[in-house]
Amino acid sequence: MPTVKAPAGIYNLRSVQGGGQEGAMMFRPATLWRSSAMLRPVVDPGRELAAIGIRTVIDLREEGERAAAPDGEDGAVTWHWVPVFDNRLISLEWEDLSELYGHMLDQFGHQLARAVSLVAGALPEPVLVHCTAGKDRTGMVCALIQETVGVDRDDILDDYARSADLLGEDYLRDLGALQGEGPLEGMRAHRSVASPRHLMAHSLEELDRRGGAVRYLLDHGVTPEQVSRLREVLAVAR
């Protein structure tokens, strides 16, 4: 998997990966990227991302999150905004991340599908998808794409779980500073970085009960042509 030096204030930056079913294919590297938001001011973020090869950025955050840590607006990359929770996150009731993921699938399928459609439309140029941490909303969008392409389920869960290793003390410090606090601690810190395999496994099992990721995306607005585009570009022979 390609390794890159992330611009200052961006965490959890990596190329989405995974092997195909029965080892017949692999996910094309350095094409779909995922990361946190830019938690520190960056003079020319588009240029720094373009230097990595990224040409399109899809921001999944709420309006308030974007106001606190804006994306760039320069022309080096194309910027899209798809608030997964439709700017209603503050009004949702949830106790733990599994409930939040349930809300995503139950109530915001059209927003998830919109993000996937934008990825398909931007390919084959490299695309970056991000939220605040790059693990929950971003994790769901990436998992939907990986499932569509045919990535092995264990590989999807391994890729998802990597966020917990990549979101460390520096991330918690920058996130706390953004919120006018010191480094996050305790349960808030845990929830900010946690990405246990079982959490995404439960969501993918729920998708299975609904007919699978492709059926879910088609039901919420992704076109058959966009599904084909994802597979044509992102699935490559070993």
Helices and strands as residue ranges (DSSP letters): E 14-15, G 21-23, E 25-27, E 32-35, H 45-52, E 56-59, H 63-68, E 78-81, G 89-91, H 97-107, H 109-122, E 127-130, H 137-149, H 153-161, H 163-166, H 169-178, H 186-193, H 197-209, H 213-219, H 224-234, E 235-237
